[in-house]
């Protein structure tokens, strides 16, 4: 028992902790902000499904807002989804997430804009601007694509067979 406590303290310093079953979990809190709820049924169903799955893997919440925040709270990492953003593979996104955990990042806010996307000032304040495709994606489709990609990252991290 003492060994597990020692391991847990080491993991906590690196942004991790052990659950009761001894499974390593991240201490990062993910908050997804979207402008408006998805109107399309496929997007609503897909988003709800992946949010449920993610909440079993990490501390994840989704908030629908009318306006994205103008100021970044201290200590928060902002990830903005935008067609002009960096294109990452699944493995590169996993490496980013691993890096944030090792750097003990506590709060990651992901922002998906509405039909007009993000303005330049939002992109400029972001810690990372991520593109999901070279194509322009409708914002509801981008929501589902991002949630699935993040879920895939967490299944990779846990060694689950979802990612083949």
Secondary structure as the mmCIF struct_conf table of DSSP 4:
data_model
#
loop_
_struct_conf.conf_type_id
_struct_conf.id
_struct_conf.beg_label_comp_id
_struct_conf.beg_label_asym_id
_struct_conf.beg_label_seq_id
_struct_conf.end_label_comp_id
_struct_conf.end_label_asym_id
_struct_conf.end_label_seq_id
HELX_RH_AL_P HELX_RH_AL_P1 UNK A 2 UNK A 13
TURN_TY1_P TURN_TY1_P1 UNK A 14 UNK A 15
STRN STRN1 UNK A 16 UNK A 18
TURN_TY1_P TURN_TY1_P2 UNK A 20 UNK A 21
BEND BEND1 UNK A 22 UNK A 22
STRN STRN2 UNK A 24 UNK A 26
STRN STRN3 UNK A 29 UNK A 35
BEND BEND2 UNK A 36 UNK A 36
BEND BEND3 UNK A 40 UNK A 40
HELX_RH_AL_P HELX_RH_AL_P2 UNK A 41 UNK A 57
BEND BEND4 UNK A 58 UNK A 58
STRN STRN4 UNK A 59 UNK A 65
BEND BEND5 UNK A 66 UNK A 67
BEND BEND6 UNK A 70 UNK A 71
HELX_LH_PP_P HELX_LH_PP_P1 UNK A 72 UNK A 73
TURN_TY1_P TURN_TY1_P3 UNK A 74 UNK A 75
STRN STRN5 UNK A 76 UNK A 87
HELX_RH_AL_P HELX_RH_AL_P3 UNK A 90 UNK A 102
TURN_TY1_P TURN_TY1_P4 UNK A 103 UNK A 104
STRN STRN6 UNK A 107 UNK A 112
STRN STRN7 UNK A 114 UNK A 114
TURN_TY1_P TURN_TY1_P5 UNK A 115 UNK A 116
STRN STRN8 UNK A 117 UNK A 117
HELX_RH_AL_P HELX_RH_AL_P4 UNK A 120 UNK A 125
BEND BEND7 UNK A 127 UNK A 127
STRN STRN9 UNK A 128 UNK A 131
BEND BEND8 UNK A 132 UNK A 132
BEND BEND9 UNK A 134 UNK A 135
HELX_LH_PP_P HELX_LH_PP_P2 UNK A 136 UNK A 138
HELX_RH_AL_P HELX_RH_AL_P5 UNK A 139 UNK A 157
TURN_TY1_P TURN_TY1_P6 UNK A 158 UNK A 159
TURN_TY1_P TURN_TY1_P7 UNK A 161 UNK A 162
#
